[in-house]
């Protein structure tokens, strides 16, 4: 008899938890590169990522904090990146999301270091027991050459040519 009462109590508690889970806010997060990003990004470029946080649950979500994360995935260099130099727009607070309502934001990021990265948006509702995240967006950042021949060649040829021209004009004036 005690086992039957215990089983009934656990069933009631479990169904109460299930009912709460069905009415609790659920956040769905989509992430994509924004249109206009460079097709082959390199160090120094700006990239923008667009996220949509949607409440797919049956209850309002209150005080949702969404933030951007960046993880380097190069073999031997795997680590989360400190966004201090990469982006000043690291988080956003969404005061309230009603069921079915969504919030869209754009995340600017300056590409500081070459390598392979994964961008993710995570969000947490004030009373939630879990963290919701977007799928990753993979990103390859190319090395930007510090000396570019197309910028150096005009200077390398132009400066001696200009100095020679000035010296020639001075010699002509003296003669």
TORKOLDO-488041 format. One line per 2 residues: for each residue x, y, z of C-alpha. Coordinates in Angstrom, 3 decimals. Each point is the difference from the previous one (the first is absolute). Example, Ala and Ser with C-alpha at 12.3 -4.5 7.8 and 13.67 -1.06 7.14 Angstrom:
12.300 -4.500 7.800 ~ 1.370 3.440 -0.660
// end
This chain:
0.000 0.000 0.000 ~ 2.843 2.431 0.857
1.587 -0.578 -3.412 ~ -3.282 0.854 -1.739
-0.329 3.302 1.911 ~ 3.639 0.843 -0.679
-0.436 -0.736 -3.724 ~ -3.127 2.172 -0.123
1.823 2.874 1.757 ~ 2.918 -0.167 -2.465
-2.429 -0.102 -2.940 ~ -1.770 3.135 1.263
3.267 1.836 0.591 ~ 1.298 -1.071 -3.404
-3.149 1.167 -1.789 ~ 0.179 3.345 1.818
3.590 0.429 -1.204 ~ -1.044 -0.996 -3.520
-2.890 2.472 0.035 ~ 2.383 2.754 1.136
2.506 -0.966 -2.689 ~ -2.738 0.216 -2.642
-1.065 3.507 1.116 ~ 3.501 1.353 0.707
1.656 2.349 -2.499 ~ 2.197 -1.737 -2.579
2.467 1.974 -2.044 ~ 0.912 -0.900 -3.545
3.035 1.832 -1.398 ~ 0.922 0.337 -3.670
3.359 1.446 -1.080 ~ 1.273 0.912 -3.464
2.669 2.199 -1.588 ~ -1.506 3.347 -1.016
-0.216 0.900 -3.694 ~ 2.878 2.178 -1.135
2.719 -1.853 1.891 ~ 3.256 -0.527 -1.937
-0.108 -3.351 -1.870 ~ 3.524 -0.902 1.120
0.603 1.910 3.253 ~ 3.473 0.955 1.131
1.481 1.598 3.089 ~ -1.234 3.564 0.449
-3.329 -0.547 -1.804 ~ -3.324 0.588 1.718
-2.556 -2.809 0.033 ~ -3.592 0.229 1.191
-2.123 -2.866 1.266 ~ -3.789 0.111 0.295
-1.847 -1.894 2.704 ~ -3.679 -0.583 0.629
-1.055 -1.046 3.520 ~ -3.553 -1.384 0.016
-2.148 -1.094 2.923 ~ -1.486 -3.313 -1.166
-1.453 -0.803 3.431 ~ -3.454 0.660 1.419
1.051 2.530 2.661 ~ 1.684 3.412 -0.286
3.769 0.110 0.358 ~ 1.196 2.757 2.337
3.413 1.699 0.063 ~ 1.644 -2.067 -2.705
3.736 0.615 -0.333 ~ 1.512 -0.947 -3.367
3.731 0.112 -0.663 ~ 2.456 -0.826 -2.734
2.763 -2.552 0.395 ~ 3.041 -0.744 -2.139
1.993 -3.224 0.168 ~ 3.263 -0.598 -1.827
0.087 -3.546 -1.395 ~ 3.446 -0.194 -1.640
1.682 -3.287 0.919 ~ 2.215 0.599 3.020
-1.434 3.474 0.613 ~ -3.567 -0.844 1.090
-1.277 2.611 2.426 ~ -2.802 2.475 0.620
0.988 3.494 -1.108 ~ -0.196 3.091 2.173
-2.151 2.389 -2.025 ~ 1.558 3.144 1.475
1.794 0.834 -3.261 ~ -2.433 -1.741 -2.340
-3.318 1.640 0.879 ~ -1.401 2.726 2.232
-3.527 -1.418 -0.435 ~ 0.252 -3.135 2.148
-3.459 -0.336 1.558 ~ -3.551 1.237 -0.213
-2.832 -0.127 2.548 ~ -3.479 -0.746 -1.309
-2.461 1.224 2.673 ~ -2.826 -2.324 -1.045
-0.856 -2.467 -2.748 ~ -3.614 -1.106 -0.230
-0.764 -3.488 -1.378 ~ 0.681 0.047 -3.753
1.776 3.370 0.175 ~ 3.547 0.402 -1.314
2.861 2.460 0.401 ~ 2.554 0.641 -2.764
3.394 1.593 0.517 ~ 3.223 0.394 -1.955
3.389 -0.708 1.545 ~ 2.989 1.876 -1.526
3.418 -1.591 0.334 ~ 3.432 1.156 -1.146
2.215 -2.900 -1.032 ~ 3.154 0.273 2.080
1.863 -3.270 -0.495 ~ 0.188 -2.517 -2.830
-1.276 -3.528 0.470 ~ -3.138 -2.110 0.115
-2.788 1.057 2.337 ~ -3.527 -0.839 1.028
-2.464 2.741 0.896 ~ -2.953 -0.774 2.282
-2.774 1.982 1.668 ~ -1.144 -1.190 3.423
-2.971 1.223 2.006 ~ -1.413 -0.559 3.469
-3.334 1.045 1.427 ~ 0.084 1.328 3.549
-1.820 -2.963 1.579 ~ 1.151 -2.743 -2.363
1.894 -3.052 1.141 ~ 1.782 -0.347 -3.333
1.952 1.874 -2.626 ~ -1.169 0.217 -3.618
2.475 0.380 -2.871 ~ -0.048 0.457 -3.750
1.670 -2.387 -2.402 ~ 3.596 0.991 -0.772
1.000 2.180 -2.935 ~ 3.469 -1.019 -1.179
2.418 2.714 -1.057 ~ 3.456 -0.091 -1.568
2.076 3.181 0.394 ~ 2.885 0.367 -2.447
3.341 1.585 0.850 ~ 0.309 3.579 -1.197
3.467 0.618 -1.366 ~ 1.700 2.821 1.868
1.903 1.035 -3.129 ~ -2.197 0.177 -3.075
1.837 0.390 -3.303 ~ -2.832 2.028 -1.512
0.466 2.605 2.741 ~ 3.815 -0.122 0.214
0.843 -0.046 -3.728 ~ -1.282 3.541 -0.753
1.968 1.351 2.973 ~ 3.128 -2.016 -0.832
0.006 1.274 -3.568 ~ -1.625 3.392 0.519
2.231 1.397 2.778 ~ 3.364 -0.519 -1.815
-1.576 1.268 -3.224 ~ -1.307 3.126 1.759
3.362 0.628 1.725 ~ 1.806 -0.413 -3.323
-2.391 2.449 -1.648 ~ 0.517 2.580 2.764
3.799 -0.406 -0.157 ~ -0.085 0.340 -3.802
-2.050 3.206 0.201 ~ 2.403 1.502 2.556
3.021 -0.847 -2.151 ~ -1.681 1.589 -2.997
-0.702 3.194 1.907 ~ 3.654 0.308 1.053
1.243 -0.444 -3.513
// end
